[in-house]
């Protein structure tokens, strides 16, 4: 391919990313904003007014719902970051490399809905923990304590922490390679500071700027999460995001106007969350400096820090317990209170719901494979054309484009997008859902692939060129094999992101596309735990299988190539 | 104050010793030098004395500070300052805050602490540079600031891990003189590892060659 051709392909890929991702997200948001002020021509609303906002404000419990969502998001993010920090401060340098990712990958792969349903099975009044306590406390019946769906959303906070903690740990671990941690620790300790104090004063302040953006993504997600909040969050009122999602699903078409106003309010809420986090950052930094200048060695912190580290281990154990309970509930037949184990097992739930889960699993697989394949293709075309035009790496506008759908609350722009596409009827619901998943799969695939791609030794390609290999041959025979491990990892990440999507399926599919996730969420409020467990188990197992597969492919193909195997994630 | 090593050696995770057991005494204000080709374990020796060995590596023998056995204490309780090849200034803190981080907590009160930091900056020829970003300092300035930070922590001994090798030749002599003078004035025993015989000569202390594991090496500084 000539230089001209490469420039053309890069332009095309860039245009696709902008036109397919950034523009629709911005347009969806714009449309939500218009609808919130009464402008929605498709349903005949063209007169600007405040009626949508008045309708929203008139909803009972609106402000409490907004406050609860913000509170749950901020608290869960703060806890996740602090626990992740404690885990690394205590275990870094003591655990072998790769141990973290091996333990955390199943949790990272498990979709939010599956985690939430698993947590319900564990912490509900009739759940595993209560069953363990029953003989000790003497509960003849499940206790009357609101351990899930509590009005403070503490159960939701716990479920969010379970899901986000592994992500934050892996992000921290990845950014630590950019800092000479060992040397700074040694210097700090030689000055008399304990391990924990060195982390607090030296390592964390340097890591924070590197992880701030991903933490903002976590925060935006936590404030706006819908599926988890429906399953384990408060119900009367629910969080704002759930309230808005219900309005959107209202059969009355006009409900989309207050729903859009709710979507805009959700965006404001995330903005408030960001401001709170960044404000806290300034406050902590100033306070930290004042304390640091006192020169206190804080060696007692080492013992204190083992408490949150133990808590984090507890959270991981809880998550494991939750995922196990999904499987056990799905094959249980008779499971009486307060038995710890079902009295009899049966595949009845699997057989009875076969039609439901087979269809949903097929759709989930189809959507995940399509959206991941397109995302991988676009990412590889973008990165490779960047190499050929000598503009490697990610540019600022691309960073902006891929973080836009992650930093904006899904619900805020999906309402606008869903409203537009539903009325237009130009595309099939399935195609729209694939595209809707791609909006979130592509950023994660790009984030997973860009760094290893940029880190590939450029001498490999130059050597191949010197041996007479043309650009395509170099790409197919040298670069793709050398990058097989990160490509497989990116594919697994993309697949699990797609399987976990709830809102894009619901809002863009117009209720006609049923995936494991939408089924699991719908069934979680139903009467039969077993059928919900069947769907949630599949939902958790599919991404895990893909992770294992994507680990096995390079491990097998490169079994005699030590330099290419690398780690699982990095 | 004194730094004593008593038949000190380090074993690798596979159990084999890295160098011959080392016995030496460094008296207060003296600077002893350990020489040896690279890969002999000079930096590992300092890591063992300072308490910074990587997991799996083990210390045999004893490290005594003014008669106190610190061999099995964690690094932060030994009071052994260390200076690396690249002067490690913390990049997120100003130069003054780097020094304040080192300054012993025994110096109390904001005014007193600020005065101590200002005085140290003055000694290092860094007057008025306290608010600077450490990344804007020259190599020599960084080395002087790092030494001052170590001295402010009032250590019982100082380890110097080839601290001059990354400096320009013309600067090297100045910094060397500054470091050695400061350590002598502070009356602290110091151990220098280097592969430059001029460093060892300038230190004016004893010179010990690190021997391979089979032999024995001993000296008195």
Interface residues (C-beta under 8 A of the other chain):
Chain A: X93 X94 X180 X183 X184 X186 X187 X188 X189 X190 X191 X192 X193 X194 X195 X201 X202 X205 X206 X289 X292 X293 X294 X295 X296 X297 X299
Chain B: X47 X50 X51 X52 X55 X74 X75 X76 X77 X78 X79 X80 X81 X82 X84 X88 X90 X91 X92 X93 X97 X100 X101 X102 X103 X104 X105 X107 X110 X113 X149 X150 X153 X155 X159
